[in-house]
């Protein structure tokens, strides 16, 4: 097992291709689950994940650790891929084409694994326990903002409160969840 951080792996990618392979292996299940939950389609999730990692590989030299952790950078790419796919009605393959990567067709077994990842990721016992421990208003705000990716203004309107209150609930909820998860590790 390589003890390097994600930031170190991305920095080493240019001279050591295996570094990106390790970064990929660390995060592919989470990225696939992210897309599977949002697209509700295993094939689309696999395509979006492939394009996300191709874009990450192509742009690894642009990652700036001083701007945030590598995993946040990766999920930023993932979110942009999801937005582009929703706007265009199709998954782009620009990064994969630029890198000369051919599509890898998924069989039934591969599609089932992607769907299983989404279910397993969403049902993590530790995460469920942490969410249950949050006050209801914080739990609802965190789920709406993080899982459903709702805008603060929309959440505030539904909760009949101000956007700043919702921002505080999300912030406090995430802090509480992070502390609980870290203490369990």
Residue, then its C-alpha position, 0 to 999 in steps of 0.5 A: x500500500x502506498x502511503x502517499x497522499x492524494x496530492x502527492x500522487x497527483x504531483x507524481x503523475x507526470x513522471x510516474x503513471x502508476x501514481x495516478x492509477x493508485x489515485x484512481x483505485x482509491x476513488x473510483x468506487x466513490x465516484x461511481x457511486x456518486x454518479x449512480x445515485x444522481x443519474x440512476x443509470x449504471x451505464x451513464x455512471x460508468x461513462x461519467x466516471x470514465x470521463x471524470x478520471x480522464x479529465x483528472x489525468x489530463x489536468x493532474x498538473x493543474x491541481x493546486x493543493x493550496x486550493x483544497x484537497x485532491x478529492x475535492x478537486x476530483x469531485x469538482x470535476x465530477x460535478x462539472x461532468x454531471x452538469x454538462x451531461x444534464x445540459x447536453x443530454x449526453x456524456x461528453x468524451x472530450x478528455x477520453x478522446x484527447x487521451x486516445x482512450x477507447x470506451x470500455x463496454x460494460x456487461x451485465x456484471x459490470x453494470x450490477x457492480x456499479x449499481x451495488x456501489x451506489x447502494x453500498x455507498x448510500x447505506x454506509x452504516x457509519x454514515x447513517x449513524x452519524x446522520x441520525x445523530x445530527x439534530x433533525x434540522x441539520x440532518x435535513x439541511x445536510x441531506x438536501x445540500x450535499x446529497x440532493x445538491x439543492x441550492x441554499x435558497x431552495x432549501x431555505x424557501x422549503x424550510x421557511x427560513x433564511x439562506x444564512x440559517x440554512x448555511x449555518x445548519x449545513x456547516x454545523x451538520x457537516x462539522x458534527x458529521x466529520x467529527x463523529x466519523x473521525x472519532x470512529x476511524 
